[in-house]
Amino acid sequence: MFNEIPLERPATPLLDNINYPADIRALEPEQLPQLAHELRHFLLYTVGQTGGHFGAGLGVIELTIALHYVFDTPNDRLVWDVGHQTYPHKILTGRREQMGELRKRGGLAPFPSRDESEFDAFGVGHSSTSISAALGMAIGARMNGTEQRTIAVIGDGAITAGLAFEALNHVSETNADLLVILNDNAMSISRNVGGLARYFARILSSRLYLSMRAGSKKLLSRIPHAWELAKRTEEHMKGMVVPGTLFDELGLNYMGPIDGHDMETLVSTLENIRDLKGPQFLHLITQKGKGYGPAEASPVGTHALSKIEPSKPEESLASNQPTYSNIFGQWLVDMADREPRLVGITPAMREGSDLIAFSEKYPDRYYDVAIAEQHAVTLAAGLACEGVLPVVAIYSTFLQRAYDQLIHDVAIQNLNVLFAIDRAGLLEDGPTHSGAFDLSYLRCVPNLIVMAPSDENEARQMLYTGFMHEGPAAVRYPRGKGPGAGVQTEMALLEIGKSRTLRTGQQVAILAFGSMVTPSTAVADNLNATLVDMRFVKPLDEAAIMDLASNHELLVTVEENALQGGAGSAVNELLAREGITIPVLNLGIPDSFVSHEKPSTMLADCGLDSQGIEASVRQRMERITQRARKSAGQ
């Protein structure tokens, strides 16, 4: 058991000789527990150096070793779900010495990536995709006539999603040679399986069942030892049938549950089922954070770890500054105090979206629907139909998974649903988690208003404005802290579609959206430019834009969103519609997936820091000046 994150690289003599899975397969079975011990120690050290997810990885140390020991990876396809659990897999597949560059430019991705290693059979980031992908691979192998085995490893939280059950439902139809491993660490399955448990409890406590049982007991009691035998048989049957019935009915051969930390049992079980034909389902019981005391005690709080480094005085002073998530969490409680019809909904993001205080104060008005984004949105729609006022707290990248529901179930019916969209913009986890597209995919939806706050107080007031609005509304805000604006306790309605001018200048007008107001402030000062906090992406402040176009030489739009179809495109469309001809410079995330790095570096790479914005504006102004001189010379 480890109780501290090691600050110096630990001695790992056995692990140091494991460069690829073939080296694991050369070990004797009795060496595998020692390898697991060293791998767990090394994982703690590397995550302490880089930051990242580690609780899930600690829970699959033994499973990862056993899979690579029994199966012929990469020829056998190993598909991991989500990717939080794959750091041990990366360490054992040729990337041990690169772990120090995790989430850095040119370094390892925080999730499996086909571009990074042949051992990463499928790229992931969002949950619940593994069974679908692995089933496709198994069918493909059969079509190609290749001898390979396919394994999907999915967690108990990820298997709650509809996509996972859609794949499971299809498996029996294909009769593909597929092994699904359920890594059950009791983090999400306790509540979700609770529904199944209650179902079986109803069956086992029904009058029909009890009357049959009583009648059997009366009859068998007359036969020596018969009732005791029947009782033991019943208990064994319950133990076998209750956990696995669902999967057996779906056409998978259910096995388990077994201890996912018992290396000997894991290896022997995998060896026994390795060559079985048809769909197989192995249920493992593991412990998230296994082997690290603080993580075992608080698996949620230690889901991920920040890089361990000395704190700076200025960082200590800013430690009490609330994040945007904190602003939302406090607003939700305050609004719920006022409005008894308010309900909070989240797809398994209670801590990340800061719904903790709300869930504790108003448990009867809080719904964590697990990893089921589509259900979260349509649940909100159903509630709204009955006069309830739902607030859906969801990450930008995860709202993408519920886009049809947002359009079909909420927007078309013009229902009163507020979307609090966290993690908008670029994140260090890279393209799978960055919220780079929400302005584009939201602003094209009729009936929906879209807001982007530039600071903490704006976030609070926009949440209130969106909540009070008749119809669907969305407030999208970035991860982490804002510029440090004071937050007013009193809530005030903002005028829908109205911007605010922060600075009046000449020649250049900068139309900044949300998080881009802060870096644009210094640019406006340096260039003596007009700076407008646009506030609303939809509806736009059309009157302000047309006025700016009439007395400036260049309009500059700045957004932390994809350029294609984003807020800048909305400005362009307005100008085109009104027949206004003026130079426009659109700045935003380019047409490419931005690789993992520190968000500040990612923004700089996209030209969205102060220096990049100013350089782009100066370059465009120089071109305008050159054209004017050329026209004058003609």
Disulfide bonds with the S-S distance in Angstrom:
none
